[in-house]
Amino acid sequence: MQFDTPQRNAVAMLFLKLRDHQNTAAEVLWGVWLALGGFAYVILSFMGELLPRYQGKVFTYAQPAFLGEVAIMLWLVIKGAQPRSLRS
């Protein structure tokens, strides 16, 4: 099946628009990630100032989230750099 020029242009525009939507979705998720991380750091800071005896306990509960943040970044750097083969 052969596509003529207007059809090829339409498909190219479709992929460009899809890429833009993918970037927008990624930016939304980055924003949520930053908002949650910022909220956690603010709470931890307030706990240190307002109730310092509980800061250690709050930090202990927040530790998995902090480690998860680092783990996700490392996974994206390592796995994201390896392109998949076309045969799989």
Biopython code that builds the backbone (N, CA, C, O; Angstrom):
import numpy as np
from Bio.PDB.StructureBuilder import StructureBuilder

atoms = [
    (1, "MET", "N", (0.836, -1.161, 0.000)),
    (1, "MET", "CA", (0.000, 0.000, 0.000)),
    (1, "MET", "C", (0.894, 1.241, 0.000)),
    (1, "MET", "O", (1.798, 1.373, 0.825)),
    (2, "GLN", "N", (0.628, 2.124, -0.921)),
    (2, "GLN", "CA", (1.402, 3.353, -1.058)),
    (2, "GLN", "C", (0.565, 4.542, -0.584)),
    (2, "GLN", "O", (-0.632, 4.629, -0.861)),
    (3, "PHE", "N", (1.215, 5.448, 0.131)),
    (3, "PHE", "CA", (0.553, 6.680, 0.552)),
    (3, "PHE", "C", (0.957, 7.792, -0.394)),
    (3, "PHE", "O", (2.115, 7.879, -0.801)),
    (4, "ASP", "N", (0.010, 8.637, -0.742)),
    (4, "ASP", "CA", (0.372, 9.796, -1.553)),
    (4, "ASP", "C", (0.878, 10.906, -0.629)),
    (4, "ASP", "O", (0.845, 10.756, 0.593)),
    (5, "THR", "N", (1.334, 11.993, -1.193)),
    (5, "THR", "CA", (1.979, 13.061, -0.420)),
    (5, "THR", "C", (1.076, 13.671, 0.650)),
    (5, "THR", "O", (1.542, 13.852, 1.775)),
    (6, "PRO", "N", (-0.184, 13.999, 0.371)),
    (6, "PRO", "CA", (-1.018, 14.563, 1.449)),
    (6, "PRO", "C", (-1.224, 13.578, 2.611)),
    (6, "PRO", "O", (-1.284, 13.992, 3.768)),
    (7, "GLN", "N", (-1.329, 12.300, 2.311)),
    (7, "GLN", "CA", (-1.490, 11.315, 3.380)),
    (7, "GLN", "C", (-0.222, 11.217, 4.228)),
    (7, "GLN", "O", (-0.299, 11.134, 5.454)),
    (8, "ARG", "N", (0.942, 11.227, 3.580)),
    (8, "ARG", "CA", (2.206, 11.188, 4.326)),
    (8, "ARG", "C", (2.351, 12.429, 5.197)),
    (8, "ARG", "O", (2.812, 12.337, 6.335)),
    (9, "ASN", "N", (1.962, 13.591, 4.674)),
    (9, "ASN", "CA", (2.028, 14.819, 5.464)),
    (9, "ASN", "C", (1.078, 14.761, 6.655)),
    (9, "ASN", "O", (1.414, 15.221, 7.746)),
    (10, "ALA", "N", (-0.111, 14.192, 6.443)),
    (10, "ALA", "CA", (-1.081, 14.074, 7.537)),
    (10, "ALA", "C", (-0.563, 13.144, 8.629)),
    (10, "ALA", "O", (-0.727, 13.434, 9.814)),
    (11, "VAL", "N", (0.057, 12.039, 8.247)),
    (11, "VAL", "CA", (0.616, 11.114, 9.238)),
    (11, "VAL", "C", (1.771, 11.773, 9.988)),
    (11, "VAL", "O", (1.902, 11.610, 11.201)),
    (12, "ALA", "N", (2.606, 12.516, 9.267)),
    (12, "ALA", "CA", (3.722, 13.211, 9.926)),
    (12, "ALA", "C", (3.199, 14.226, 10.934)),
    (12, "ALA", "O", (3.738, 14.335, 12.035)),
    (13, "MET", "N", (2.157, 14.969, 10.573)),
    (13, "MET", "CA", (1.577, 15.936, 11.513)),
    (13, "MET", "C", (0.953, 15.237, 12.712)),
    (13, "MET", "O", (1.041, 15.731, 13.836)),
    (14, "LEU", "N", (0.326, 14.092, 12.479)),
    (14, "LEU", "CA", (-0.251, 13.322, 13.581)),
    (14, "LEU", "C", (0.829, 12.941, 14.582)),
    (14, "LEU", "O", (0.640, 13.100, 15.788)),
    (15, "PHE", "N", (1.967, 12.437, 14.090)),
    (15, "PHE", "CA", (3.039, 12.039, 15.003)),
    (15, "PHE", "C", (3.651, 13.239, 15.719)),
    (15, "PHE", "O", (4.035, 13.126, 16.883)),
    (16, "LEU", "N", (3.749, 14.374, 15.052)),
    (16, "LEU", "CA", (4.258, 15.574, 15.717)),
    (16, "LEU", "C", (3.318, 16.026, 16.829)),
    (16, "LEU", "O", (3.772, 16.416, 17.905)),
    (17, "LYS", "N", (2.000, 15.975, 16.575)),
    (17, "LYS", "CA", (1.039, 16.360, 17.600)),
    (17, "LYS", "C", (1.034, 15.370, 18.758)),
    (17, "LYS", "O", (0.912, 15.767, 19.917)),
    (18, "LEU", "N", (1.166, 14.079, 18.449)),
    (18, "LEU", "CA", (1.236, 13.071, 19.511)),
    (18, "LEU", "C", (2.466, 13.281, 20.386)),
    (18, "LEU", "O", (2.405, 13.112, 21.604)),
    (19, "ARG", "N", (3.577, 13.647, 19.766)),
    (19, "ARG", "CA", (4.790, 13.911, 20.538)),
    (19, "ARG", "C", (4.584, 15.101, 21.467)),
    (19, "ARG", "O", (5.043, 15.085, 22.609)),
    (20, "ASP", "N", (3.897, 16.127, 20.984)),
    (20, "ASP", "CA", (3.616, 17.287, 21.819)),
    (20, "ASP", "C", (2.726, 16.907, 23.003)),
    (20, "ASP", "O", (2.944, 17.373, 24.121)),
    (21, "HIS", "N", (1.727, 16.064, 22.759)),
    (21, "HIS", "CA", (0.849, 15.619, 23.848)),
    (21, "HIS", "C", (1.616, 14.760, 24.858)),
    (21, "HIS", "O", (1.357, 14.827, 26.060)),
    (22, "GLN", "N", (2.558, 13.956, 24.364)),
    (22, "GLN", "CA", (3.375, 13.137, 25.265)),
    (22, "GLN", "C", (4.232, 14.032, 26.154)),
    (22, "GLN", "O", (4.358, 13.775, 27.351)),
    (23, "ASN", "N", (4.815, 15.066, 25.586)),
    (23, "ASN", "CA", (5.618, 16.000, 26.383)),
    (23, "ASN", "C", (4.762, 16.711, 27.423)),
    (23, "ASN", "O", (5.202, 16.915, 28.554)),
    (24, "THR", "N", (3.549, 17.089, 27.052)),
    (24, "THR", "CA", (2.656, 17.748, 27.999)),
    (24, "THR", "C", (2.307, 16.818, 29.155)),
    (24, "THR", "O", (2.309, 17.239, 30.311)),
    (25, "ALA", "N", (2.009, 15.557, 28.852)),
    (25, "ALA", "CA", (1.696, 14.585, 29.901)),
    (25, "ALA", "C", (2.896, 14.376, 30.826)),
    (25, "ALA", "O", (2.728, 14.280, 32.041)),
    (26, "ALA", "N", (4.083, 14.307, 30.274)),
    (26, "ALA", "CA", (5.284, 14.142, 31.092)),
    (26, "ALA", "C", (5.497, 15.357, 31.986)),
    (26, "ALA", "O", (5.877, 15.210, 33.147)),
    (27, "GLU", "N", (5.258, 16.548, 31.461)),
    (27, "GLU", "CA", (5.424, 17.756, 32.261)),
    (27, "GLU", "C", (4.424, 17.800, 33.415)),
    (27, "GLU", "O", (4.759, 18.256, 34.508)),
    (28, "VAL", "N", (3.202, 17.330, 33.178)),
    (28, "VAL", "CA", (2.208, 17.275, 34.252)),
    (28, "VAL", "C", (2.691, 16.341, 35.354)),
    (28, "VAL", "O", (2.600, 16.672, 36.536)),
    (29, "LEU", "N", (3.204, 15.177, 34.970)),
    (29, "LEU", "CA", (3.692, 14.226, 35.974)),
    (29, "LEU", "C", (4.917, 14.769, 36.713)),
    (29, "LEU", "O", (5.054, 14.555, 37.918)),
    (30, "TRP", "N", (5.799, 15.464, 36.009)),
    (30, "TRP", "CA", (6.946, 16.075, 36.685)),
    (30, "TRP", "C", (6.462, 17.100, 37.698)),
    (30, "TRP", "O", (6.995, 17.184, 38.804)),
    (31, "GLY", "N", (5.457, 17.878, 37.324)),
    (31, "GLY", "CA", (4.913, 18.877, 38.238)),
    (31, "GLY", "C", (4.321, 18.243, 39.482)),
    (31, "GLY", "O", (4.522, 18.745, 40.588)),
    (32, "VAL", "N", (3.589, 17.140, 39.317)),
    (32, "VAL", "CA", (3.019, 16.436, 40.470)),
    (32, "VAL", "C", (4.136, 15.900, 41.349)),
    (32, "VAL", "O", (4.063, 15.984, 42.575)),
    (33, "TRP", "N", (5.173, 15.347, 40.724)),
    (33, "TRP", "CA", (6.297, 14.797, 41.474)),
    (33, "TRP", "C", (6.968, 15.909, 42.281)),
    (33, "TRP", "O", (7.258, 15.735, 43.465)),
    (34, "LEU", "N", (7.210, 17.048, 41.636)),
    (34, "LEU", "CA", (7.853, 18.164, 42.346)),
    (34, "LEU", "C", (6.965, 18.704, 43.457)),
    (34, "LEU", "O", (7.456, 19.062, 44.528)),
    (35, "ALA", "N", (5.652, 18.764, 43.206)),
    (35, "ALA", "CA", (4.743, 19.277, 44.230)),
    (35, "ALA", "C", (4.719, 18.357, 45.447)),
    (35, "ALA", "O", (4.773, 18.828, 46.583)),
    (36, "LEU", "N", (4.639, 17.061, 45.217)),
    (36, "LEU", "CA", (4.632, 16.124, 46.346)),
    (36, "LEU", "C", (5.953, 16.144, 47.104)),
    (36, "LEU", "O", (5.973, 16.117, 48.334)),
    (37, "GLY", "N", (7.058, 16.191, 46.360)),
    (37, "GLY", "CA", (8.361, 16.262, 47.015)),
    (37, "GLY", "C", (8.527, 17.555, 47.798)),
    (37, "GLY", "O", (9.043, 17.547, 48.916)),
    (38, "GLY", "N", (8.092, 18.660, 47.216)),
    (38, "GLY", "CA", (8.170, 19.943, 47.909)),
    (38, "GLY", "C", (7.303, 19.964, 49.157)),
    (38, "GLY", "O", (7.716, 20.487, 50.192)),
    (39, "PHE", "N", (6.105, 19.400, 49.066)),
    (39, "PHE", "CA", (5.210, 19.309, 50.212)),
    (39, "PHE", "C", (5.845, 18.499, 51.336)),
    (39, "PHE", "O", (5.764, 18.874, 52.506)),
    (40, "ALA", "N", (6.480, 17.377, 50.969)),
    (40, "ALA", "CA", (7.137, 16.534, 51.974)),
    (40, "ALA", "C", (8.298, 17.279, 52.648)),
    (40, "ALA", "O", (8.469, 17.190, 53.864)),
    (41, "TYR", "N", (9.087, 18.008, 51.866)),
    (41, "TYR", "CA", (10.206, 18.746, 52.449)),
    (41, "TYR", "C", (9.720, 19.882, 53.347)),
    (41, "TYR", "O", (10.339, 20.164, 54.373)),
    (42, "VAL", "N", (8.622, 20.535, 52.975)),
    (42, "VAL", "CA", (8.070, 21.606, 53.807)),
    (42, "VAL", "C", (7.571, 21.040, 55.135)),
    (42, "VAL", "O", (7.832, 21.612, 56.193)),
    (43, "ILE", "N", (6.854, 19.916, 55.080)),
    (43, "ILE", "CA", (6.375, 19.282, 56.312)),
    (43, "ILE", "C", (7.541, 18.881, 57.204)),
    (43, "ILE", "O", (7.504, 19.092, 58.416)),
    (44, "LEU", "N", (8.571, 18.306, 56.604)),
    (44, "LEU", "CA", (9.740, 17.904, 57.387)),
    (44, "LEU", "C", (10.407, 19.125, 58.026)),
    (44, "LEU", "O", (10.849, 19.060, 59.173)),
    (45, "SER", "N", (10.480, 20.221, 57.298)),
    (45, "SER", "CA", (11.072, 21.444, 57.853)),
    (45, "SER", "C", (10.233, 22.018, 58.991)),
    (45, "SER", "O", (10.775, 22.428, 60.018)),
    (46, "PHE", "N", (8.908, 22.048, 58.813)),
    (46, "PHE", "CA", (8.035, 22.527, 59.878)),
    (46, "PHE", "C", (8.124, 21.653, 61.116)),
    (46, "PHE", "O", (8.106, 22.152, 62.241)),
    (47, "MET", "N", (8.219, 20.364, 60.905)),
    (47, "MET", "CA", (8.335, 19.455, 62.050)),
    (47, "MET", "C", (9.622, 19.738, 62.818)),
    (47, "MET", "O", (9.646, 19.664, 64.047)),
    (48, "GLY", "N", (10.695, 20.064, 62.088)),
    (48, "GLY", "CA", (11.949, 20.388, 62.749)),
    (48, "GLY", "C", (11.876, 21.663, 63.565)),
    (48, "GLY", "O", (12.543, 21.788, 64.592)),
    (49, "GLU", "N", (11.064, 22.611, 63.110)),
    (49, "GLU", "CA", (10.941, 23.876, 63.826)),
    (49, "GLU", "C", (9.870, 23.845, 64.910)),
    (49, "GLU", "O", (10.084, 24.354, 66.010)),
    (50, "LEU", "N", (8.726, 23.254, 64.607)),
    (50, "LEU", "CA", (7.602, 23.290, 65.546)),
    (50, "LEU", "C", (7.619, 22.153, 66.565)),
    (50, "LEU", "O", (7.345, 22.360, 67.747)),
    (51, "LEU", "N", (7.939, 20.967, 66.099)),
    (51, "LEU", "CA", (7.964, 19.792, 66.982)),
    (51, "LEU", "C", (9.247, 19.000, 66.722)),
    (51, "LEU", "O", (9.197, 17.939, 66.100)),
    (52, "PRO", "N", (10.392, 19.499, 67.188)),
    (52, "PRO", "CA", (11.662, 18.863, 66.850)),
    (52, "PRO", "C", (11.787, 17.427, 67.366)),
    (52, "PRO", "O", (12.527, 16.631, 66.788)),
    (53, "ARG", "N", (11.087, 17.090, 68.428)),
    (53, "ARG", "CA", (11.227, 15.723, 68.938)),
    (53, "ARG", "C", (10.576, 14.700, 68.010)),
    (53, "ARG", "O", (10.887, 13.511, 68.089)),
    (54, "TYR", "N", (9.660, 15.156, 67.115)),
    (54, "TYR", "CA", (9.005, 14.245, 66.177)),
    (54, "TYR", "C", (9.634, 14.263, 64.783)),
    (54, "TYR", "O", (9.216, 13.505, 63.907)),
    (55, "GLN", "N", (10.622, 15.111, 64.574)),
    (55, "GLN", "CA", (11.223, 15.213, 63.248)),
    (55, "GLN", "C", (11.877, 13.895, 62.831)),
    (55, "GLN", "O", (11.773, 13.487, 61.675)),
    (56, "GLY", "N", (12.537, 13.245, 63.754)),
    (56, "GLY", "CA", (13.165, 11.961, 63.437)),
    (56, "GLY", "C", (12.151, 10.914, 63.019)),
    (56, "GLY", "O", (12.394, 10.136, 62.096)),
    (57, "LYS", "N", (11.006, 10.895, 63.704)),
    (57, "LYS", "CA", (9.958, 9.929, 63.365)),
    (57, "LYS", "C", (9.361, 10.239, 61.987)),
    (57, "LYS", "O", (9.131, 9.329, 61.191)),
    (58, "VAL", "N", (9.113, 11.511, 61.710)),
    (58, "VAL", "CA", (8.580, 11.903, 60.398)),
    (58, "VAL", "C", (9.599, 11.575, 59.308)),
    (58, "VAL", "O", (9.228, 11.084, 58.241)),
    (59, "PHE", "N", (10.867, 11.840, 59.566)),
    (59, "PHE", "CA", (11.905, 11.526, 58.587)),
    (59, "PHE", "C", (11.964, 10.029, 58.328)),
    (59, "PHE", "O", (12.158, 9.602, 57.190)),
    (60, "THR", "N", (11.794, 9.218, 59.393)),
    (60, "THR", "CA", (11.797, 7.763, 59.223)),
    (60, "THR", "C", (10.640, 7.319, 58.330)),
    (60, "THR", "O", (10.813, 6.448, 57.477)),
    (61, "TYR", "N", (9.471, 7.910, 58.522)),
    (61, "TYR", "CA", (8.328, 7.555, 57.683)),
    (61, "TYR", "C", (8.488, 8.058, 56.253)),
    (61, "TYR", "O", (7.995, 7.427, 55.318)),
    (62, "ALA", "N", (9.170, 9.181, 56.072)),
    (62, "ALA", "CA", (9.354, 9.753, 54.741)),
    (62, "ALA", "C", (10.538, 9.141, 54.003)),
    (62, "ALA", "O", (10.671, 9.331, 52.794)),
    (63, "GLN", "N", (11.392, 8.419, 54.701)),
    (63, "GLN", "CA", (12.596, 7.860, 54.084)),
    (63, "GLN", "C", (12.303, 6.984, 52.861)),
    (63, "GLN", "O", (13.007, 7.119, 51.860)),
    (64, "PRO", "N", (11.301, 6.092, 52.885)),
    (64, "PRO", "CA", (11.033, 5.313, 51.665)),
    (64, "PRO", "C", (10.691, 6.175, 50.461)),
    (64, "PRO", "O", (11.069, 5.845, 49.336)),
    (65, "ALA", "N", (9.984, 7.271, 50.682)),
    (65, "ALA", "CA", (9.659, 8.164, 49.567)),
    (65, "ALA", "C", (10.924, 8.814, 49.014)),
    (65, "ALA", "O", (11.075, 8.936, 47.798)),
    (66, "PHE", "N", (11.834, 9.231, 49.894)),
    (66, "PHE", "CA", (13.078, 9.845, 49.430)),
    (66, "PHE", "C", (13.933, 8.827, 48.669)),
    (66, "PHE", "O", (14.506, 9.154, 47.630)),
    (67, "LEU", "N", (14.019, 7.603, 49.179)),
    (67, "LEU", "CA", (14.797, 6.566, 48.491)),
    (67, "LEU", "C", (14.124, 6.172, 47.182)),
    (67, "LEU", "O", (14.800, 5.893, 46.192)),
    (68, "GLY", "N", (12.792, 6.150, 47.177)),
    (68, "GLY", "CA", (12.071, 5.840, 45.946)),
    (68, "GLY", "C", (12.326, 6.883, 44.870)),
    (68, "GLY", "O", (12.410, 6.550, 43.688)),
    (69, "GLU", "N", (12.449, 8.126, 45.267)),
    (69, "GLU", "CA", (12.743, 9.204, 44.323)),
    (69, "GLU", "C", (14.097, 8.973, 43.660)),
    (69, "GLU", "O", (14.229, 9.114, 42.444)),
    (70, "VAL", "N", (15.087, 8.624, 44.445)),
    (70, "VAL", "CA", (16.427, 8.348, 43.913)),
    (70, "VAL", "C", (16.404, 7.096, 43.040)),
    (70, "VAL", "O", (17.025, 7.067, 41.978)),
    (71, "ALA", "N", (15.687, 6.057, 43.486)),
    (71, "ALA", "CA", (15.622, 4.810, 42.724)),
    (71, "ALA", "C", (14.970, 5.024, 41.360)),
    (71, "ALA", "O", (15.436, 4.474, 40.362)),
    (72, "ILE", "N", (13.908, 5.809, 41.307)),
    (72, "ILE", "CA", (13.240, 6.076, 40.026)),
    (72, "ILE", "C", (14.166, 6.854, 39.095)),
    (72, "ILE", "O", (14.227, 6.562, 37.900)),
    (73, "MET", "N", (14.886, 7.837, 39.626)),
    (73, "MET", "CA", (15.807, 8.599, 38.779)),
    (73, "MET", "C", (16.895, 7.698, 38.212)),
    (73, "MET", "O", (17.213, 7.782, 37.025)),
    (74, "LEU", "N", (17.477, 6.823, 39.063)),
    (74, "LEU", "CA", (18.519, 5.919, 38.581)),
    (74, "LEU", "C", (17.976, 4.940, 37.546)),
    (74, "LEU", "O", (18.633, 4.664, 36.542)),
    (75, "TRP", "N", (16.774, 4.414, 37.790)),
    (75, "TRP", "CA", (16.180, 3.473, 36.844)),
    (75, "TRP", "C", (15.952, 4.149, 35.489)),
    (75, "TRP", "O", (16.211, 3.550, 34.445)),
    (76, "LEU", "N", (15.471, 5.389, 35.505)),
    (76, "LEU", "CA", (15.254, 6.096, 34.245)),
    (76, "LEU", "C", (16.565, 6.376, 33.520)),
    (76, "LEU", "O", (16.625, 6.307, 32.292)),
    (77, "VAL", "N", (17.605, 6.690, 34.270)),
    (77, "VAL", "CA", (18.899, 6.955, 33.637)),
    (77, "VAL", "C", (19.469, 5.675, 33.035)),
    (77, "VAL", "O", (19.998, 5.701, 31.924)),
    (78, "ILE", "N", (19.370, 4.554, 33.751)),
    (78, "ILE", "CA", (19.967, 3.301, 33.286)),
    (78, "ILE", "C", (19.107, 2.634, 32.220)),
    (78, "ILE", "O", (19.604, 2.322, 31.138)),
    (79, "LYS", "N", (17.828, 2.410, 32.503)),
    (79, "LYS", "CA", (16.950, 1.727, 31.553)),
    (79, "LYS", "C", (16.572, 2.618, 30.382)),
    (79, "LYS", "O", (16.415, 2.137, 29.260)),
    (80, "GLY", "N", (16.428, 3.890, 30.628)),
    (80, "GLY", "CA", (16.035, 4.799, 29.557)),
    (80, "GLY", "C", (17.113, 4.956, 28.509)),
    (80, "GLY", "O", (16.817, 5.337, 27.377)),
    (81, "ALA", "N", (18.351, 4.673, 28.853)),
    (81, "ALA", "CA", (19.463, 4.830, 27.918)),
    (81, "ALA", "C", (19.638, 3.609, 27.032)),
    (81, "ALA", "O", (20.425, 3.654, 26.086)),
    (82, "GLN", "N", (18.930, 2.519, 27.307)),
    (82, "GLN", "CA", (19.067, 1.303, 26.517)),
    (82, "GLN", "C", (17.864, 1.155, 25.593)),
    (82, "GLN", "O", (16.773, 0.809, 26.046)),
    (83, "PRO", "N", (18.057, 1.417, 24.289)),
    (83, "PRO", "CA", (16.922, 1.284, 23.378)),
    (83, "PRO", "C", (16.541, -0.185, 23.201)),
    (83, "PRO", "O", (17.398, -1.069, 23.220)),
    (84, "ARG", "N", (15.258, -0.428, 23.031)),
    (84, "ARG", "CA", (14.772, -1.787, 22.827)),
    (84, "ARG", "C", (15.051, -2.222, 21.399)),
    (84, "ARG", "O", (15.081, -1.403, 20.480)),
    (85, "SER", "N", (15.254, -3.527, 21.223)),
    (85, "SER", "CA", (15.445, -4.023, 19.887)),
    (85, "SER", "C", (14.094, -4.119, 19.178)),
    (85, "SER", "O", (13.059, -4.253, 19.830)),
    (86, "LEU", "N", (14.101, -4.053, 17.877)),
    (86, "LEU", "CA", (12.868, -4.091, 17.110)),
    (86, "LEU", "C", (12.303, -5.500, 17.006)),
    (86, "LEU", "O", (11.137, -5.671, 16.649)),
    (87, "ARG", "N", (13.107, -6.508, 17.309)),
    (87, "ARG", "CA", (12.677, -7.902, 17.172)),
    (87, "ARG", "C", (11.851, -8.394, 18.333)),
    (87, "ARG", "O", (11.178, -9.416, 18.197)),
    (88, "SER", "N", (11.863, -7.718, 19.478)),
    (88, "SER", "CA", (11.151, -8.236, 20.661)),
    (88, "SER", "C", (9.687, -7.952, 20.642)),
    (88, "SER", "O", (8.972, -8.330, 21.571)),
]
sb = StructureBuilder()
sb.init_structure("model")
sb.init_model(0)
sb.init_chain("A")
sb.init_seg("    ")
for serial, (resi, resn, name, xyz) in enumerate(atoms, 1):
    if name == "N":
        sb.init_residue(resn, " ", resi, " ")
    sb.init_atom(name, np.array(xyz, "f"), 0.0, 1.0, " ", f" {name:<3s}", serial, name[0])
structure = sb.get_structure()
